[in-house]
């Protein structure tokens, strides 16, 4: 099969690697030329990690993955190639207006047979399908990060998504060694509907001075079996992404638990994005041994403390 993938960030590269290492031809585009140029090598490296984890005894596994990837700096050339693809996969960051604007421009250029997948983690597929003019052939395929190492894929049909599109998507993902599961088209779907409120509650407790980063993550890791605690997960997701997802889910649901804490907003404003920026809830100066940070300066005190600061 042939995949056209737009977006070569962390999640985009994950999907590119997944498709390429399972034998599919992948054509990818990004407006960020530097990010695009580094994608094939990054995907080859990621495929190497997959081979190591799953004990794939093929010394050429990474190189074979690399050979299945072609990048396009020119959007017109990319779209011409996309016309012959089976799937058009969008992996743009979580901004519904931006996604819809891009899809309304690009999807009408493709033949009706092309199925549209969106990797969104929380946004309404009905709106994206309508923007692209093919609601019957539009569906969410929300992969977990990193995509090639995490089997789960959240499959979310829209109100007009055809049964054929659902079956095609599920079967394609199964052939790619994924574990697809159906989820409802509600804010956050299934995974983030449960996960995001819990992650935001953790930040609120940190903001109130009730817990520290290290203690919070040790507790979840050793008591609930989480492979990493919620604060470390924040750093991998990145605080800007968490902020966007929380705001989108809040606006769609009006659920107060989904309104992002002030601490999260302040971290984004101060450039503390997480692992990608070197500093978030952890200090990532040594990526192999991140250190929990003291974020007590972000603690919001009692009313008496706060008013005292104004005197």
C-alpha positions, 0 to 999 in steps of 0.5 A: 500500500501507499501512504501520504503523510503530512506532518513529520514531528514526533508523532508523524515520524512514529507513523512514518516508521510504522508504515515503512517498516511494515513494507508500505511505501510512505510519501511525506511532507512538512512545511518545516524543511529542517524537520522534513530533511531529518525524517528518514534518518530519524525513522531508520534510528527508530526502526532500530529501536523496534528491532532491538525491543522485539528481537528482530534479527535482521541487520538490514531492518533499519535500512529497509525502513529508510528505503520505503520513505520519500520526502517532498519539500514541494507541496504540489509534488507531494499532492500529485503523488498523494493522488495514487495513495491508499491513505492520506494521514494527517499528523498536524499538531492539535489545532482544529482550525488549522487542521480543517484549513489544511484539509479543506485545501488538500483533500478535495484534490484527491480521488474519492477512493483515498481514505483520510486518517487523522492522528488527532488525540481529541478533536472531532472527526466529523468537523475534519471530515466535513472540511475535507469533503469526504466524511464517509471516508474519514476516521481517526487513527490515534496512535500512542507515542512512540507509535512503533513501540506502542501497539494501541491505536484508537479508531474513532469513526464519525457520524457519517463514516462508512462501515467499509472505511471502519473495516478497511482501517481496522484490517490495515492496522491489524496487518501493520501489527497494531492493536486497534480499538473502537472509541466514541467521537466525544472530547478526548475519545476514550484514552484521553477522556480518562487520562487528561483529567487525571494528568491535569489533577496531578498538576493542580495538586503540584500547584497547591503544594500537595505533592512533589514531582518525584514523589508523585511519579514514584507513587504511580509507577510503584503502586499502579504499575505505570511505566512512567509517572504522570509528570514524566508523561507530561514532559514527553507529550510536551506542555504546549500539547497538553495545554492545547489538548486541555483547552480543546477538550474544555471548549468542547465539553465545558467540563471544569476538570479540563480547564488547564491549571495556571502552572501549566500555562506558566510553564508554556510561557516560560519555554519549559516544554519538557524533554524536547526543550530540555526542561519541564517537570524534569531537567533533561540535561542528561536524557538518560537520567532526568532529574525531577525539578523543584517547582515550588516557585509555581505553587499558588498559596492560600488567599492570605499568602497571595494578598500578603504579596501585594502589600 
